[in-house]
Amino acid sequence: MRMDRIYCGQPPPPTELWASWNLDPVVLAALVWLPVMLRRSPVGLAATFVMFVAFVSPLCALSSALFSARVLHHVLLVAVAAPLLAVVWPGRGRAGLALPFMVSTAVLWVWHLPTSYDLALSNVAVYWLMQLTLLGSAVWFWQGVFTTNDALVDRLVFVVAGFAQMGMLGAILTFAPAPLYAAHAVAPFLWGLTPLQDQQLGGLIMWVPAGVPYAAAAIVLARRSWLNLSSGPA
């Protein structure tokens, strides 16, 4: 598969990584405008920083080379940037979490099918479709987590389920007997990894470290509930 149209450029070798910043003027303009939309709140600035790391820093170029870096990129979007954005842009609906959970899960899994994944990394338009649908569906899910009228226990169940489905996908990738993605068939060797080792590392990132932001979200929900109870009528 030709990768000449991959966003963030050709996969860099280790010696060129720290010179591989993405200076796409459209992305830079969006990141300047985003804090204004988010009212320059601390949470909004944190979300903007995460987006900067994902799309401007050398992580963007590294994710062209390594599947494991691409997984880190996706975890930053759906489990760090998305909940921060959901706090600043709370959802208006109170329809529950089942639908946004199913949609965000389906989007994550579909984009990690080898055919759709390789297409996204070989076509700039599809690449951005991947990023926007991953982020948008995740923001919808986290808006429900933080604003729905469902009981705390129900919301915590969906947070756990959100991590569980990502961990399941990570386990499948970790134990796959062969590399699945043509987009990363060569570049991992530049980094001292085989494509299968790179894929296994990506699966482990989904399986274990990705649980940290979900645990943090659960703590925030529990703390909010406790504060609400404490400030209620005696």
Summary of the structure (lengths in Angstrom):
residues: 234
radius of gyration: 18.4
end to end distance: 66.4
largest distance: 66.9
contacts: 752
relative contact order: 0.13
helix: 74%
strand: 0%
